[in-house]
Amino acid sequence: MQHAQTRSDAPARKSIFDSLELDTRLLGMIGAFVVLCLVFNLVTDGRFLTPRNIFNLTIQTVSVAIMATGMVFVIVTRNIDLSVGALLATCSAVMAMVQTVVLPDWLGLGLGHWAIAPLAIAAGLATGAVIGGFQGWLVGFLGIPAFIVTLGGLLVWRNVAWYLTNGQTIGPLDPTYQLLGGINGTLGESLSWGFGLAATVFALVYMAARRRNRRAHDFPVKPRWAEALLGLVVAGAILGFVAVLNAYDVPARRLARIFESRGEVMPEGFSAGYGLPFSVILLILIAAGMTVIARRTRFGRYVFATGGNPDAAALSGINTRWLTVKVFALMGVLCALSAVVASARLTFHSNDIGTLDELRVIAAAVIGGTALAGGSGTIYGAILGALIMQSLQSGMAMVGVDAPFQNIVVGAVLVLAVLVDILYRKRTGER
């Protein structure tokens, strides 16, 4: 009997998924993304997963993904922001007018001057922060529902952008400014490999440091084989991504023009890849920064505490009103950064820039696992959600699906994602 009791008390063997401590929701999203890519690659005769399309897909995702990281904080605090697309348009209009009218006419600085891009971006960031903070003040201090404030903002700021430019397309924008648009600004092959290796080393060192920290505090850790396997997966993903972007070659005519601008002759048979776009590096830095804010700062802890239970957060001493202002101001700054990427990619400001981006951003956050009831969400989930949304639209466009039906599919996917989220939380017992 004693022997039988000992056998029954023995811990059950963990499965490989338990040992790796993987988030099942994240695994499901990655699985859905992989299936989506394989299906579109099959129906497009292998054109979807080419280096060129992956490069274009990546730079098209950046603008929405940047705003989605901020939308996570907004939704976690039980609010919503329907004005992000219109605010992007206003910030883009401000930066375009600063580059083409304000600085040339007031200070005599023409396009190409080193100060044009920094001053324009600073003006856009200030505009986004002020407008976002103002909307947060209306929500936090006056008690107007965020849905109403930002729905009004959607109408107001879209038309403010129109009046700033008199309804005209403004361009071309400063060449330095355009470097953040994607194809106009990349690291090249060598620097991209260097960035990829540095990112790989940083990720592996971070994983090792996190393991040592958990052991020092007597927290359970993964088996060494599980840590090694995850390290290989992370390193393979980073370096594989760099390899794919490097495989997209710069057209020969463009290379010839580059050599001509230097007064050189391009060697026969010379080729070069684009590498990592500056806009993607910007997204990586923002994602890392927002993750640190969410997990390592008092502000981030206050955001999730307020979303989990606003009344308890207020009673514990958190100034939830000022927190709301800060969250919306941060959202405004991220809208301005998205405006930089979006207008730089187009090389001009247009009146329809950012149209329907509010729906794409909210969908990306929700598909990425951010709970509309507040209290939970992840930055990496929102970025993956943005990538899934963009892949879905890009794939349908390549297949030849009409734009109206594309919107129908996107809307259906959003509703389905919320349903799956509700079922998942009921099954796991999460609020």
Residue pairs with C-beta under 8 A, 6 or more apart in sequence:
16 226
17 24
17 27
19 222
19 223
19 225
19 226
20 222
20 226
20 229
20 230
21 222
21 226
25 369
25 381
25 424
26 369
26 380
26 381
26 384
29 367
29 368
29 369
29 381
29 384
29 385
29 388
30 384
32 388
33 384
33 387
33 388
33 391
36 388
36 391
36 392
36 395
37 48
37 49
37 391
37 395
39 395
40 48
40 391
40 395
40 398
40 399
41 47
41 48
41 49
43 399
44 395
44 398
44 399
47 53
47 398
48 394
48 395
48 398
51 244
51 245
51 247
51 248
52 248
53 394
53 398
54 244
54 245
54 248
55 183
55 244
55 245
55 248
55 274
55 277
56 394
57 387
57 390
57 391
57 394
58 245
58 277
58 280
59 181
59 182
59 183
59 277
59 279
59 280
59 345
60 390
60 394
61 386
61 387
61 390
62 182
62 277
62 279
62 280
62 282
62 283
62 338
62 341
63 88
63 338
63 341
63 342
63 345
63 357
64 338
64 357
64 360
64 361
64 364
64 386
64 389
64 390
65 283
65 287
65 364
65 382
65 383
65 386
65 387
66 282
66 283
66 286
66 334
66 337
66 338
66 341
67 84
67 88
67 331
67 334
67 335
67 338
67 357
67 361
68 361
68 364
68 365
68 368
68 382
68 383
68 385
68 386
69 286
69 287
69 290
69 334
69 379
69 382
69 383
70 84
70 290
70 330
70 331
70 333
70 334
70 335
71 81
71 84
71 331
71 361
71 362
71 364
71 365
71 370
71 382
72 290
72 294
72 365
72 368
72 370
72 377
72 378
72 379
72 381
72 382
73 290
73 294
73 303
73 327
73 330
73 331
73 377
74 80
74 81
74 146
74 327
74 328
74 331
75 362
75 365
75 366
75 370
75 371
75 372
75 374
75 377
76 303
76 304
76 307
76 370
76 371
76 374
76 375
76 376
76 377
77 303
77 306
77 307
77 323
77 324
77 327
77 374
78 306
78 307
78 310
78 373
78 374
78 375
79 139
79 146
79 324
79 327
79 328
80 146
80 147
80 150
80 362
81 135
81 146
81 150
81 328
81 331
81 358
82 147
82 150
82 151
82 153
82 154
82 358
82 362
83 135
83 150
83 151
83 152
83 153
83 154
83 156
83 157
83 358
84 331
84 335
84 338
84 354
84 357
84 358
84 361
85 154
85 158
85 354
85 355
85 356
85 357
85 358
85 359
85 361
86 153
86 154
86 155
86 156
86 157
86 158
86 161
86 354
86 358
87 128
87 131
87 132
87 153
87 157
87 332
87 335
87 354
88 335
88 336
88 338
88 339
88 342
88 353
88 354
88 357
89 157
89 158
89 161
89 339
89 351
89 353
89 354
89 355
90 127
90 131
90 157
90 158
90 160
90 161
90 164
91 124
91 125
91 127
91 128
91 335
91 336
91 339
92 124
92 161
92 339
92 340
92 342
92 343
92 349
92 353
92 354
93 160
93 161
93 164
93 165
93 170
93 349
94 123
94 124
94 127
94 164
95 120
95 121
95 123
95 124
95 177
95 336
95 339
95 340
95 343
95 349
96 120
96 165
96 170
96 171
96 173
96 343
96 348
96 349
97 164
97 165
97 170
98 119
98 120
98 123
98 124
99 111
99 116
99 117
99 120
99 173
99 174
99 177
100 111
100 170
100 171
100 173
103 109
103 113
103 115
103 116
103 119
103 120
104 110
104 111
109 115
109 116
110 116
111 172
111 173
111 174
111 175
112 174
112 175
112 176
113 174
114 176
116 174
116 176
116 177
117 174
117 176
117 177
120 174
120 177
121 177
121 336
121 340
124 336
124 339
124 340
125 333
125 336
125 337
127 332
127 336
128 332
128 333
128 334
128 335
128 336
128 337
128 339
129 329
129 332
129 333
129 336
130 329
130 332
131 153
131 157
131 332
132 328
132 329
132 330
132 331
132 332
132 333
132 335
133 325
133 326
133 328
133 329
133 332
135 146
135 149
135 150
135 153
135 328
135 332
136 324
136 325
136 326
136 327
136 328
136 329
137 325
138 144
138 149
139 145
139 146
139 149
139 324
139 328
140 320
140 321
140 322
140 323
140 324
140 325
141 321
141 325
154 358
161 351
162 351
165 349
165 351
167 351
169 348
169 349
169 350
169 351
170 348
170 349
171 346
171 347
171 348
171 349
172 178
172 347
172 348
173 343
173 344
173 347
173 348
173 349
177 340
177 344
178 184
178 185
178 344
178 347
179 185
179 278
179 344
180 278
180 279
180 282
180 340
180 341
180 344
181 279
181 341
181 343
181 344
181 345
181 346
181 347
182 277
182 279
182 280
182 341
182 344
182 345
183 274
183 277
183 345
184 344
184 345
184 347
185 277
185 278
185 279
185 344
186 192
186 274
186 275
186 276
186 277
186 278
187 195
187 275
187 276
187 277
187 278
187 281
188 272
188 273
188 274
188 275
189 246
189 272
189 273
189 275
191 275
191 276
192 242
192 245
192 246
192 273
192 275
192 276
193 242
193 246
195 242
195 276
195 281
196 238
196 239
196 241
196 242
196 276
197 239
199 238
199 284
200 234
200 235
200 238
200 239
203 231
203 234
203 235
203 238
204 231
204 234
204 235
207 227
207 230
207 231
207 234
211 221
211 222
211 227
214 220
214 221
215 221
221 227
222 230
242 275
242 276
245 273
245 274
245 275
245 276
245 277
246 273
246 274
246 275
247 273
248 273
248 274
249 271
249 272
249 273
249 274
250 271
250 272
250 273
250 274
252 266
252 271
255 266
255 270
255 271
255 272
256 266
258 266
259 265
259 266
279 341
279 344
279 345
282 337
282 341
283 383
286 334
286 337
287 379
287 380
287 383
290 379
291 379
291 380
293 299
293 300
294 300
294 303
294 304
294 378
294 379
299 323
299 326
302 313
302 318
302 323
303 323
303 327
304 375
304 376
305 312
305 313
305 316
305 318
306 313
306 318
306 320
306 323
307 374
307 375
307 376
308 374
308 375
308 376
308 431
309 375
310 320
313 320
314 320
338 354
338 357
339 353
339 354
342 353
342 354
343 349
343 353
346 353
359 410
359 414
360 386
360 389
360 410
361 386
363 385
363 389
363 410
363 413
363 414
363 417
364 382
364 383
364 385
364 386
364 388
364 389
365 377
365 382
365 385
366 372
366 385
366 414
366 417
366 418
366 421
367 385
367 388
367 389
367 413
367 414
367 417
368 377
368 378
368 380
368 381
368 382
368 383
368 384
368 385
368 386
369 376
369 377
369 378
369 381
369 385
369 421
370 376
370 377
370 378
370 381
370 382
371 377
371 421
371 425
371 431
372 418
373 431
375 431
376 430
385 417
389 410
389 413
392 409
392 410
392 413
393 406
393 410
396 405
396 406
396 409
397 406
401 409
424 430
425 431
